[in-house]
Amino acid sequence: MDRAKERPPLRAALLAAQDADGGWGAEPGKRSNTEATALAVLALGTSAGSAASAALPRRLGWLADRQQPDGRLAPRSRTG
């Protein structure tokens, strides 16, 4: 089975699931968290295409905003 054919729809679905704050929640409608956002960043890390490229600053910014002085990431969103 050639899974390469499945990638564009999966990439589009992942980008569509990105929250307005730039992160991702564990499932649609859930608050963004570091675990889901980090996995999405990894999954989209090598994605080509304008939509994936345009989302890069927001998704990396979301994680960077939650990085602690010692380098750890806060486990949960600090916002409501």
PDB file of N, CA, C and O in Angstrom:
ATOM      1  N   MET A   1       0.852  -1.183   0.000  1.00  0.00           N
ATOM      2  CA  MET A   1       0.000   0.000   0.000  1.00  0.00           C
ATOM      3  C   MET A   1       0.894   1.242   0.000  1.00  0.00           C
ATOM      4  O   MET A   1       1.844   1.322   0.778  1.00  0.00           O
ATOM      5  N   ASP A   2       0.601   2.179  -0.843  1.00  0.00           N
ATOM      6  CA  ASP A   2       1.368   3.424  -0.935  1.00  0.00           C
ATOM      7  C   ASP A   2       0.718   4.472  -0.040  1.00  0.00           C
ATOM      8  O   ASP A   2      -0.303   5.056  -0.405  1.00  0.00           O
ATOM      9  N   ARG A   3       1.298   4.709   1.112  1.00  0.00           N
ATOM     10  CA  ARG A   3       0.735   5.669   2.064  1.00  0.00           C
ATOM     11  C   ARG A   3       0.988   7.110   1.669  1.00  0.00           C
ATOM     12  O   ARG A   3       0.371   8.014   2.233  1.00  0.00           O
ATOM     13  N   ALA A   4       1.872   7.351   0.723  1.00  0.00           N
ATOM     14  CA  ALA A   4       2.149   8.721   0.287  1.00  0.00           C
ATOM     15  C   ALA A   4       0.886   9.391  -0.235  1.00  0.00           C
ATOM     16  O   ALA A   4       0.739  10.607  -0.111  1.00  0.00           O
ATOM     17  N   LYS A   5      -0.011   8.632  -0.806  1.00  0.00           N
ATOM     18  CA  LYS A   5      -1.261   9.193  -1.321  1.00  0.00           C
ATOM     19  C   LYS A   5      -2.167   9.689  -0.200  1.00  0.00           C
ATOM     20  O   LYS A   5      -3.015  10.554  -0.425  1.00  0.00           O
ATOM     21  N   GLU A   6      -1.995   9.146   1.014  1.00  0.00           N
ATOM     22  CA  GLU A   6      -2.826   9.529   2.146  1.00  0.00           C
ATOM     23  C   GLU A   6      -2.341  10.806   2.828  1.00  0.00           C
ATOM     24  O   GLU A   6      -3.106  11.424   3.568  1.00  0.00           O
ATOM     25  N   ARG A   7      -1.123  11.210   2.607  1.00  0.00           N
ATOM     26  CA  ARG A   7      -0.541  12.329   3.350  1.00  0.00           C
ATOM     27  C   ARG A   7      -1.235  13.669   3.126  1.00  0.00           C
ATOM     28  O   ARG A   7      -1.515  14.357   4.108  1.00  0.00           O
ATOM     29  N   PRO A   8      -1.529  14.076   1.898  1.00  0.00           N
ATOM     30  CA  PRO A   8      -2.158  15.401   1.757  1.00  0.00           C
ATOM     31  C   PRO A   8      -3.464  15.547   2.532  1.00  0.00           C
ATOM     32  O   PRO A   8      -3.644  16.570   3.193  1.00  0.00           O
ATOM     33  N   PRO A   9      -4.389  14.581   2.491  1.00  0.00           N
ATOM     34  CA  PRO A   9      -5.612  14.757   3.290  1.00  0.00           C
ATOM     35  C   PRO A   9      -5.339  14.778   4.791  1.00  0.00           C
ATOM     36  O   PRO A   9      -5.985  15.524   5.528  1.00  0.00           O
ATOM     37  N   LEU A  10      -4.392  13.969   5.248  1.00  0.00           N
ATOM     38  CA  LEU A  10      -4.069  13.960   6.674  1.00  0.00           C
ATOM     39  C   LEU A  10      -3.429  15.277   7.087  1.00  0.00           C
ATOM     40  O   LEU A  10      -3.729  15.802   8.158  1.00  0.00           O
ATOM     41  N   ARG A  11      -2.553  15.813   6.252  1.00  0.00           N
ATOM     42  CA  ARG A  11      -1.922  17.103   6.538  1.00  0.00           C
ATOM     43  C   ARG A  11      -2.992  18.192   6.613  1.00  0.00           C
ATOM     44  O   ARG A  11      -2.978  19.021   7.523  1.00  0.00           O
ATOM     45  N   ALA A  12      -3.908  18.184   5.663  1.00  0.00           N
ATOM     46  CA  ALA A  12      -4.973  19.194   5.654  1.00  0.00           C
ATOM     47  C   ALA A  12      -5.848  19.084   6.897  1.00  0.00           C
ATOM     48  O   ALA A  12      -6.245  20.097   7.472  1.00  0.00           O
ATOM     49  N   ALA A  13      -6.147  17.862   7.308  1.00  0.00           N
ATOM     50  CA  ALA A  13      -6.978  17.662   8.501  1.00  0.00           C
ATOM     51  C   ALA A  13      -6.255  18.145   9.753  1.00  0.00           C
ATOM     52  O   ALA A  13      -6.871  18.735  10.640  1.00  0.00           O
ATOM     53  N   LEU A  14      -4.966  17.900   9.824  1.00  0.00           N
ATOM     54  CA  LEU A  14      -4.191  18.351  10.976  1.00  0.00           C
ATOM     55  C   LEU A  14      -4.124  19.871  11.018  1.00  0.00           C
ATOM     56  O   LEU A  14      -4.285  20.468  12.082  1.00  0.00           O
ATOM     57  N   LEU A  15      -3.892  20.495   9.886  1.00  0.00           N
ATOM     58  CA  LEU A  15      -3.863  21.958   9.835  1.00  0.00           C
ATOM     59  C   LEU A  15      -5.227  22.552  10.183  1.00  0.00           C
ATOM     60  O   LEU A  15      -5.301  23.582  10.853  1.00  0.00           O
ATOM     61  N   ALA A  16      -6.298  21.913   9.735  1.00  0.00           N
ATOM     62  CA  ALA A  16      -7.646  22.399  10.034  1.00  0.00           C
ATOM     63  C   ALA A  16      -7.974  22.284  11.515  1.00  0.00           C
ATOM     64  O   ALA A  16      -8.808  23.030  12.027  1.00  0.00           O
ATOM     65  N   ALA A  17      -7.322  21.354  12.207  1.00  0.00           N
ATOM     66  CA  ALA A  17      -7.586  21.142  13.632  1.00  0.00           C
ATOM     67  C   ALA A  17      -6.785  22.092  14.523  1.00  0.00           C
ATOM     68  O   ALA A  17      -6.973  22.093  15.740  1.00  0.00           O
ATOM     69  N   GLN A  18      -5.894  22.903  13.939  1.00  0.00           N
ATOM     70  CA  GLN A  18      -5.099  23.831  14.742  1.00  0.00           C
ATOM     71  C   GLN A  18      -6.013  24.862  15.381  1.00  0.00           C
ATOM     72  O   GLN A  18      -6.879  25.438  14.723  1.00  0.00           O
ATOM     73  N   ASP A  19      -5.807  25.086  16.676  1.00  0.00           N
ATOM     74  CA  ASP A  19      -6.616  26.054  17.413  1.00  0.00           C
ATOM     75  C   ASP A  19      -6.217  27.485  17.048  1.00  0.00           C
ATOM     76  O   ASP A  19      -5.135  27.718  16.509  1.00  0.00           O
ATOM     77  N   ALA A  20      -7.077  28.413  17.337  1.00  0.00           N
ATOM     78  CA  ALA A  20      -6.832  29.825  17.039  1.00  0.00           C
ATOM     79  C   ALA A  20      -5.592  30.357  17.754  1.00  0.00           C
ATOM     80  O   ALA A  20      -4.958  31.301  17.282  1.00  0.00           O
ATOM     81  N   ASP A  21      -5.244  29.749  18.898  1.00  0.00           N
ATOM     82  CA  ASP A  21      -4.061  30.206  19.637  1.00  0.00           C
ATOM     83  C   ASP A  21      -2.752  29.684  19.053  1.00  0.00           C
ATOM     84  O   ASP A  21      -1.676  30.049  19.526  1.00  0.00           O
ATOM     85  N   GLY A  22      -2.834  28.836  18.031  1.00  0.00           N
ATOM     86  CA  GLY A  22      -1.649  28.301  17.368  1.00  0.00           C
ATOM     87  C   GLY A  22      -1.280  26.894  17.780  1.00  0.00           C
ATOM     88  O   GLY A  22      -0.436  26.264  17.144  1.00  0.00           O
ATOM     89  N   GLY A  23      -1.903  26.387  18.842  1.00  0.00           N
ATOM     90  CA  GLY A  23      -1.607  25.035  19.318  1.00  0.00           C
ATOM     91  C   GLY A  23      -2.673  24.043  18.900  1.00  0.00           C
ATOM     92  O   GLY A  23      -3.566  24.365  18.118  1.00  0.00           O
ATOM     93  N   TRP A  24      -2.572  22.830  19.429  1.00  0.00           N
ATOM     94  CA  TRP A  24      -3.546  21.783  19.182  1.00  0.00           C
ATOM     95  C   TRP A  24      -3.986  21.186  20.504  1.00  0.00           C
ATOM     96  O   TRP A  24      -3.207  21.104  21.453  1.00  0.00           O
ATOM     97  N   GLY A  25      -5.244  20.770  20.556  1.00  0.00           N
ATOM     98  CA  GLY A  25      -5.753  20.049  21.715  1.00  0.00           C
ATOM     99  C   GLY A  25      -5.715  18.560  21.447  1.00  0.00           C
ATOM    100  O   GLY A  25      -5.434  18.130  20.329  1.00  0.00           O
ATOM    101  N   ALA A  26      -5.996  17.776  22.470  1.00  0.00           N
ATOM    102  CA  ALA A  26      -5.978  16.320  22.340  1.00  0.00           C
ATOM    103  C   ALA A  26      -7.051  15.827  21.382  1.00  0.00           C
ATOM    104  O   ALA A  26      -6.912  14.754  20.795  1.00  0.00           O
ATOM    105  N   GLU A  27      -8.110  16.593  21.219  1.00  0.00           N
ATOM    106  CA  GLU A  27      -9.178  16.284  20.268  1.00  0.00           C
ATOM    107  C   GLU A  27      -9.892  17.580  19.934  1.00  0.00           C
ATOM    108  O   GLU A  27      -9.760  18.565  20.661  1.00  0.00           O
ATOM    109  N   PRO A  28     -10.644  17.593  18.847  1.00  0.00           N
ATOM    110  CA  PRO A  28     -11.323  18.838  18.455  1.00  0.00           C
ATOM    111  C   PRO A  28     -12.179  19.400  19.589  1.00  0.00           C
ATOM    112  O   PRO A  28     -12.919  18.673  20.250  1.00  0.00           O
ATOM    113  N   GLY A  29     -12.060  20.699  19.794  1.00  0.00           N
ATOM    114  CA  GLY A  29     -12.826  21.369  20.828  1.00  0.00           C
ATOM    115  C   GLY A  29     -12.137  21.416  22.181  1.00  0.00           C
ATOM    116  O   GLY A  29     -12.599  22.109  23.088  1.00  0.00           O
ATOM    117  N   LYS A  30     -11.045  20.690  22.328  1.00  0.00           N
ATOM    118  CA  LYS A  30     -10.296  20.699  23.588  1.00  0.00           C
ATOM    119  C   LYS A  30      -9.244  21.792  23.554  1.00  0.00           C
ATOM    120  O   LYS A  30      -8.763  22.161  22.483  1.00  0.00           O
ATOM    121  N   ARG A  31      -8.888  22.308  24.712  1.00  0.00           N
ATOM    122  CA  ARG A  31      -7.893  23.363  24.851  1.00  0.00           C
ATOM    123  C   ARG A  31      -6.526  22.867  24.376  1.00  0.00           C
ATOM    124  O   ARG A  31      -6.182  21.701  24.572  1.00  0.00           O
ATOM    125  N   SER A  32      -5.758  23.744  23.760  1.00  0.00           N
ATOM    126  CA  SER A  32      -4.410  23.404  23.300  1.00  0.00           C
ATOM    127  C   SER A  32      -3.546  22.955  24.470  1.00  0.00           C
ATOM    128  O   SER A  32      -3.648  23.487  25.576  1.00  0.00           O
ATOM    129  N   ASN A  33      -2.690  21.963  24.208  1.00  0.00           N
ATOM    130  CA  ASN A  33      -1.748  21.515  25.226  1.00  0.00           C
ATOM    131  C   ASN A  33      -0.407  21.195  24.571  1.00  0.00           C
ATOM    132  O   ASN A  33      -0.316  21.029  23.355  1.00  0.00           O
ATOM    133  N   THR A  34       0.621  21.114  25.395  1.00  0.00           N
ATOM    134  CA  THR A  34       1.966  20.938  24.858  1.00  0.00           C
ATOM    135  C   THR A  34       2.152  19.589  24.172  1.00  0.00           C
ATOM    136  O   THR A  34       2.828  19.509  23.147  1.00  0.00           O
ATOM    137  N   GLU A  35       1.568  18.542  24.715  1.00  0.00           N
ATOM    138  CA  GLU A  35       1.755  17.221  24.135  1.00  0.00           C
ATOM    139  C   GLU A  35       1.182  17.148  22.719  1.00  0.00           C
ATOM    140  O   GLU A  35       1.876  16.741  21.787  1.00  0.00           O
ATOM    141  N   ALA A  36      -0.069  17.538  22.558  1.00  0.00           N
ATOM    142  CA  ALA A  36      -0.702  17.483  21.239  1.00  0.00           C
ATOM    143  C   ALA A  36      -0.025  18.437  20.260  1.00  0.00           C
ATOM    144  O   ALA A  36       0.153  18.105  19.088  1.00  0.00           O
ATOM    145  N   THR A  37       0.350  19.616  20.736  1.00  0.00           N
ATOM    146  CA  THR A  37       1.004  20.589  19.860  1.00  0.00           C
ATOM    147  C   THR A  37       2.373  20.087  19.417  1.00  0.00           C
ATOM    148  O   THR A  37       2.729  20.216  18.246  1.00  0.00           O
ATOM    149  N   ALA A  38       3.141  19.517  20.340  1.00  0.00           N
ATOM    150  CA  ALA A  38       4.460  18.990  19.973  1.00  0.00           C
ATOM    151  C   ALA A  38       4.337  17.870  18.947  1.00  0.00           C
ATOM    152  O   ALA A  38       5.136  17.802  18.013  1.00  0.00           O
ATOM    153  N   LEU A  39       3.360  17.001  19.105  1.00  0.00           N
ATOM    154  CA  LEU A  39       3.158  15.929  18.132  1.00  0.00           C
ATOM    155  C   LEU A  39       2.739  16.485  16.770  1.00  0.00           C
ATOM    156  O   LEU A  39       3.186  15.989  15.735  1.00  0.00           O
ATOM    157  N   ALA A  40       1.902  17.493  16.763  1.00  0.00           N
ATOM    158  CA  ALA A  40       1.496  18.112  15.505  1.00  0.00           C
ATOM    159  C   ALA A  40       2.687  18.777  14.822  1.00  0.00           C
ATOM    160  O   ALA A  40       2.841  18.681  13.604  1.00  0.00           O
ATOM    161  N   VAL A  41       3.526  19.450  15.606  1.00  0.00           N
ATOM    162  CA  VAL A  41       4.728  20.089  15.053  1.00  0.00           C
ATOM    163  C   VAL A  41       5.626  19.030  14.425  1.00  0.00           C
ATOM    164  O   VAL A  41       6.149  19.232  13.329  1.00  0.00           O
ATOM    165  N   LEU A  42       5.807  17.914  15.102  1.00  0.00           N
ATOM    166  CA  LEU A  42       6.626  16.839  14.547  1.00  0.00           C
ATOM    167  C   LEU A  42       6.005  16.275  13.267  1.00  0.00           C
ATOM    168  O   LEU A  42       6.706  16.041  12.283  1.00  0.00           O
ATOM    169  N   ALA A  43       4.706  16.063  13.287  1.00  0.00           N
ATOM    170  CA  ALA A  43       4.032  15.503  12.116  1.00  0.00           C
ATOM    171  C   ALA A  43       4.090  16.438  10.914  1.00  0.00           C
ATOM    172  O   ALA A  43       4.220  15.986   9.777  1.00  0.00           O
ATOM    173  N   LEU A  44       3.995  17.729  11.164  1.00  0.00           N
ATOM    174  CA  LEU A  44       4.011  18.702  10.075  1.00  0.00           C
ATOM    175  C   LEU A  44       5.406  19.234   9.779  1.00  0.00           C
ATOM    176  O   LEU A  44       5.588  20.000   8.832  1.00  0.00           O
ATOM    177  N   GLY A  45       6.379  18.841  10.568  1.00  0.00           N
ATOM    178  CA  GLY A  45       7.725  19.393  10.453  1.00  0.00           C
ATOM    179  C   GLY A  45       8.327  19.346   9.077  1.00  0.00           C
ATOM    180  O   GLY A  45       9.027  20.280   8.685  1.00  0.00           O
ATOM    181  N   THR A  46       8.084  18.302   8.335  1.00  0.00           N
ATOM    182  CA  THR A  46       8.665  18.170   7.009  1.00  0.00           C
ATOM    183  C   THR A  46       7.636  18.370   5.908  1.00  0.00           C
ATOM    184  O   THR A  46       7.915  18.104   4.739  1.00  0.00           O
ATOM    185  N   SER A  47       6.457  18.832   6.271  1.00  0.00           N
ATOM    186  CA  SER A  47       5.405  19.021   5.275  1.00  0.00           C
ATOM    187  C   SER A  47       5.716  20.182   4.360  1.00  0.00           C
ATOM    188  O   SER A  47       6.132  21.256   4.795  1.00  0.00           O
ATOM    189  N   ALA A  48       5.508  19.945   3.113  1.00  0.00           N
ATOM    190  CA  ALA A  48       5.640  21.013   2.126  1.00  0.00           C
ATOM    191  C   ALA A  48       4.260  21.594   1.875  1.00  0.00           C
ATOM    192  O   ALA A  48       3.251  20.987   2.233  1.00  0.00           O
ATOM    193  N   GLY A  49       4.215  22.728   1.280  1.00  0.00           N
ATOM    194  CA  GLY A  49       2.936  23.347   0.950  1.00  0.00           C
ATOM    195  C   GLY A  49       2.755  24.650   1.679  1.00  0.00           C
ATOM    196  O   GLY A  49       3.282  24.849   2.773  1.00  0.00           O
ATOM    197  N   SER A  50       2.007  25.532   1.064  1.00  0.00           N
ATOM    198  CA  SER A  50       1.861  26.871   1.616  1.00  0.00           C
ATOM    199  C   SER A  50       1.114  26.879   2.949  1.00  0.00           C
ATOM    200  O   SER A  50       1.466  27.654   3.838  1.00  0.00           O
ATOM    201  N   ALA A  51       0.098  26.043   3.108  1.00  0.00           N
ATOM    202  CA  ALA A  51      -0.664  26.030   4.359  1.00  0.00           C
ATOM    203  C   ALA A  51       0.205  25.547   5.518  1.00  0.00           C
ATOM    204  O   ALA A  51       0.166  26.123   6.605  1.00  0.00           O
ATOM    205  N   ALA A  52       0.988  24.494   5.293  1.00  0.00           N
ATOM    206  CA  ALA A  52       1.866  23.978   6.340  1.00  0.00           C
ATOM    207  C   ALA A  52       2.949  24.997   6.669  1.00  0.00           C
ATOM    208  O   ALA A  52       3.280  25.190   7.839  1.00  0.00           O
ATOM    209  N   SER A  53       3.495  25.637   5.671  1.00  0.00           N
ATOM    210  CA  SER A  53       4.538  26.642   5.893  1.00  0.00           C
ATOM    211  C   SER A  53       3.991  27.854   6.628  1.00  0.00           C
ATOM    212  O   SER A  53       4.661  28.403   7.503  1.00  0.00           O
ATOM    213  N   ALA A  54       2.792  28.273   6.284  1.00  0.00           N
ATOM    214  CA  ALA A  54       2.184  29.441   6.923  1.00  0.00           C
ATOM    215  C   ALA A  54       1.893  29.183   8.393  1.00  0.00           C
ATOM    216  O   ALA A  54       1.945  30.110   9.201  1.00  0.00           O
ATOM    217  N   ALA A  55       1.591  27.951   8.751  1.00  0.00           N
ATOM    218  CA  ALA A  55       1.264  27.609  10.140  1.00  0.00           C
ATOM    219  C   ALA A  55       2.505  27.442  11.004  1.00  0.00           C
ATOM    220  O   ALA A  55       2.393  27.413  12.229  1.00  0.00           O
ATOM    221  N   LEU A  56       3.686  27.332  10.402  1.00  0.00           N
ATOM    222  CA  LEU A  56       4.907  27.067  11.160  1.00  0.00           C
ATOM    223  C   LEU A  56       5.184  28.102  12.252  1.00  0.00           C
ATOM    224  O   LEU A  56       5.421  27.701  13.392  1.00  0.00           O
ATOM    225  N   PRO A  57       5.169  29.398  11.974  1.00  0.00           N
ATOM    226  CA  PRO A  57       5.456  30.362  13.056  1.00  0.00           C
ATOM    227  C   PRO A  57       4.472  30.277  14.218  1.00  0.00           C
ATOM    228  O   PRO A  57       4.871  30.411  15.375  1.00  0.00           O
ATOM    229  N   ARG A  58       3.201  30.059  13.927  1.00  0.00           N
ATOM    230  CA  ARG A  58       2.211  29.972  15.013  1.00  0.00           C
ATOM    231  C   ARG A  58       2.439  28.750  15.872  1.00  0.00           C
ATOM    232  O   ARG A  58       2.377  28.834  17.098  1.00  0.00           O
ATOM    233  N   ARG A  59       2.704  27.608  15.244  1.00  0.00           N
ATOM    234  CA  ARG A  59       2.847  26.390  16.048  1.00  0.00           C
ATOM    235  C   ARG A  59       4.138  26.402  16.852  1.00  0.00           C
ATOM    236  O   ARG A  59       4.152  25.954  17.998  1.00  0.00           O
ATOM    237  N   LEU A  60       5.218  26.905  16.274  1.00  0.00           N
ATOM    238  CA  LEU A  60       6.461  26.994  17.035  1.00  0.00           C
ATOM    239  C   LEU A  60       6.361  28.071  18.114  1.00  0.00           C
ATOM    240  O   LEU A  60       6.903  27.911  19.208  1.00  0.00           O
ATOM    241  N   GLY A  61       5.675  29.155  17.806  1.00  0.00           N
ATOM    242  CA  GLY A  61       5.477  30.218  18.788  1.00  0.00           C
ATOM    243  C   GLY A  61       4.681  29.740  19.983  1.00  0.00           C
ATOM    244  O   GLY A  61       4.978  30.111  21.118  1.00  0.00           O
ATOM    245  N   TRP A  62       3.681  28.927  19.741  1.00  0.00           N
ATOM    246  CA  TRP A  62       2.855  28.399  20.832  1.00  0.00           C
ATOM    247  C   TRP A  62       3.739  27.616  21.806  1.00  0.00           C
ATOM    248  O   TRP A  62       3.630  27.782  23.021  1.00  0.00           O
ATOM    249  N   LEU A  63       4.606  26.770  21.271  1.00  0.00           N
ATOM    250  CA  LEU A  63       5.492  25.996  22.136  1.00  0.00           C
ATOM    251  C   LEU A  63       6.524  26.888  22.822  1.00  0.00           C
ATOM    252  O   LEU A  63       6.780  26.733  24.016  1.00  0.00           O
ATOM    253  N   ALA A  64       7.108  27.808  22.086  1.00  0.00           N
ATOM    254  CA  ALA A  64       8.129  28.696  22.659  1.00  0.00           C
ATOM    255  C   ALA A  64       7.564  29.530  23.803  1.00  0.00           C
ATOM    256  O   ALA A  64       8.262  29.789  24.783  1.00  0.00           O
ATOM    257  N   ASP A  65       6.311  29.951  23.685  1.00  0.00           N
ATOM    258  CA  ASP A  65       5.673  30.737  24.745  1.00  0.00           C
ATOM    259  C   ASP A  65       5.516  29.942  26.039  1.00  0.00           C
ATOM    260  O   ASP A  65       5.386  30.529  27.114  1.00  0.00           O
ATOM    261  N   ARG A  66       5.528  28.636  25.948  1.00  0.00           N
ATOM    262  CA  ARG A  66       5.329  27.788  27.121  1.00  0.00           C
ATOM    263  C   ARG A  66       6.627  27.172  27.640  1.00  0.00           C
ATOM    264  O   ARG A  66       6.611  26.408  28.605  1.00  0.00           O
ATOM    265  N   GLN A  67       7.743  27.503  27.006  1.00  0.00           N
ATOM    266  CA  GLN A  67       9.016  26.946  27.457  1.00  0.00           C
ATOM    267  C   GLN A  67       9.462  27.617  28.752  1.00  0.00           C
ATOM    268  O   GLN A  67       9.426  28.841  28.879  1.00  0.00           O
ATOM    269  N   GLN A  68       9.877  26.800  29.703  1.00  0.00           N
ATOM    270  CA  GLN A  68      10.332  27.271  31.004  1.00  0.00           C
ATOM    271  C   GLN A  68      11.799  27.703  30.914  1.00  0.00           C
ATOM    272  O   GLN A  68      12.489  27.315  29.971  1.00  0.00           O
ATOM    273  N   PRO A  69      12.288  28.488  31.862  1.00  0.00           N
ATOM    274  CA  PRO A  69      13.695  28.921  31.844  1.00  0.00           C
ATOM    275  C   PRO A  69      14.694  27.766  31.777  1.00  0.00           C
ATOM    276  O   PRO A  69      15.782  27.921  31.223  1.00  0.00           O
ATOM    277  N   ASP A  70      14.331  26.608  32.340  1.00  0.00           N
ATOM    278  CA  ASP A  70      15.252  25.462  32.317  1.00  0.00           C
ATOM    279  C   ASP A  70      15.114  24.622  31.046  1.00  0.00           C
ATOM    280  O   ASP A  70      15.779  23.596  30.908  1.00  0.00           O
ATOM    281  N   GLY A  71      14.249  25.053  30.114  1.00  0.00           N
ATOM    282  CA  GLY A  71      14.082  24.351  28.842  1.00  0.00           C
ATOM    283  C   GLY A  71      12.882  23.434  28.779  1.00  0.00           C
ATOM    284  O   GLY A  71      12.464  23.032  27.693  1.00  0.00           O
ATOM    285  N   ARG A  72      12.317  23.096  29.935  1.00  0.00           N
ATOM    286  CA  ARG A  72      11.125  22.239  29.939  1.00  0.00           C
ATOM    287  C   ARG A  72       9.946  22.989  29.347  1.00  0.00           C
ATOM    288  O   ARG A  72       9.943  24.218  29.286  1.00  0.00           O
ATOM    289  N   LEU A  73       8.947  22.240  28.914  1.00  0.00           N
ATOM    290  CA  LEU A  73       7.693  22.827  28.447  1.00  0.00           C
ATOM    291  C   LEU A  73       6.645  22.651  29.525  1.00  0.00           C
ATOM    292  O   LEU A  73       6.556  21.595  30.151  1.00  0.00           O
ATOM    293  N   ALA A  74       5.855  23.685  29.740  1.00  0.00           N
ATOM    294  CA  ALA A  74       4.728  23.576  30.678  1.00  0.00           C
ATOM    295  C   ALA A  74       3.805  22.479  30.145  1.00  0.00           C
ATOM    296  O   ALA A  74       3.494  22.474  28.954  1.00  0.00           O
ATOM    297  N   PRO A  75       3.359  21.550  30.997  1.00  0.00           N
ATOM    298  CA  PRO A  75       2.552  20.432  30.506  1.00  0.00           C
ATOM    299  C   PRO A  75       1.166  20.802  30.013  1.00  0.00           C
ATOM    300  O   PRO A  75       0.597  20.069  29.204  1.00  0.00           O
ATOM    301  N   ARG A  76       0.618  21.878  30.455  1.00  0.00           N
ATOM    302  CA  ARG A  76      -0.744  22.270  30.053  1.00  0.00           C
ATOM    303  C   ARG A  76      -0.763  23.740  29.697  1.00  0.00           C
ATOM    304  O   ARG A  76       0.117  24.508  30.085  1.00  0.00           O
ATOM    305  N   SER A  77      -1.774  24.108  28.959  1.00  0.00           N
ATOM    306  CA  SER A  77      -1.951  25.509  28.580  1.00  0.00           C
ATOM    307  C   SER A  77      -2.151  26.369  29.814  1.00  0.00           C
ATOM    308  O   SER A  77      -2.813  25.954  30.765  1.00  0.00           O
ATOM    309  N   ARG A  78      -1.583  27.561  29.801  1.00  0.00           N
ATOM    310  CA  ARG A  78      -1.756  28.492  30.922  1.00  0.00           C
ATOM    311  C   ARG A  78      -2.997  29.359  30.759  1.00  0.00           C
ATOM    312  O   ARG A  78      -3.335  30.134  31.654  1.00  0.00           O
ATOM    313  N   THR A  79      -3.664  29.236  29.640  1.00  0.00           N
ATOM    314  CA  THR A  79      -4.840  30.074  29.392  1.00  0.00           C
ATOM    315  C   THR A  79      -6.100  29.269  29.630  1.00  0.00           C
ATOM    316  O   THR A  79      -6.108  28.044  29.506  1.00  0.00           O
ATOM    317  N   GLY A  80      -7.184  29.989  29.980  1.00  0.00           N
ATOM    318  CA  GLY A  80      -8.490  29.445  30.236  1.00  0.00           C
ATOM    319  C   GLY A  80      -8.842  28.281  29.470  1.00  0.00           C
ATOM    320  O   GLY A  80      -9.941  27.749  29.624  1.00  0.00           O
TER     321      GLY A  80
END
